[in-house]
Amino acid sequence: MKITFNIDCTAEEARSFFGLPDVAPMQDRMLQEMEAHMRKNLGAMDMEGLFRNFMTGAGTGMERWQEMFRQVVKTGMDSN
């Protein structure tokens, strides 16, 4: 036998029913602290340096994928 109950309630109602704490104020404080920290450090970022590092890593990653693909194709052709 299978019984299904559908309960229509908000997250706040479910949380209070199960006795769980309301963490929304803590989440708001954490987000405000994170935003303040990010704004403080945003001026110290060198966008050109970040972009250069990203592009270098992206190129290396692409070369690794190409080499892996070559190995797979080579292995497949050698087994035939």
JODAHU-V453815 format. One record per residue. N is the residue number from 1. RES is the residue in one letter. NEAR is the number of other ideal C-beta (glycine too) atoms within 12 Angstrom. Layout:
n->[N;N]
res->[RES;RES]
near->[NEAR;NEAR]
This chain:
n->[1;2;3;4;5;6;7;8;9;10;11;12;13;14;15;16;17;18;19;20;21;22;23;24;25;26;27;28;29;30;31;32;33;34;35;36;37;38;39;40;41;42;43;44;45;46;47;48;49;50;51;52;53;54;55;56;57;58;59;60;61;62;63;64;65;66;67;68;69;70;71;72;73;74;75;76;77;78;79;80]
res->[M;K;I;T;F;N;I;D;C;T;A;E;E;A;R;S;F;F;G;L;P;D;V;A;P;M;Q;D;R;M;L;Q;E;M;E;A;H;M;R;K;N;L;G;A;M;D;M;E;G;L;F;R;N;F;M;T;G;A;G;T;G;M;E;R;W;Q;E;M;F;R;Q;V;V;K;T;G;M;D;S;N]
near->[3;4;5;6;7;6;10;7;13;10;13;14;13;14;15;13;12;13;8;13;12;16;14;14;11;12;13;13;13;14;15;14;14;14;14;13;13;14;13;12;12;13;9;12;14;12;12;10;12;14;13;13;15;14;14;14;14;14;14;14;14;14;14;14;14;14;14;14;14;14;14;14;14;13;12;11;10;9;8;7]
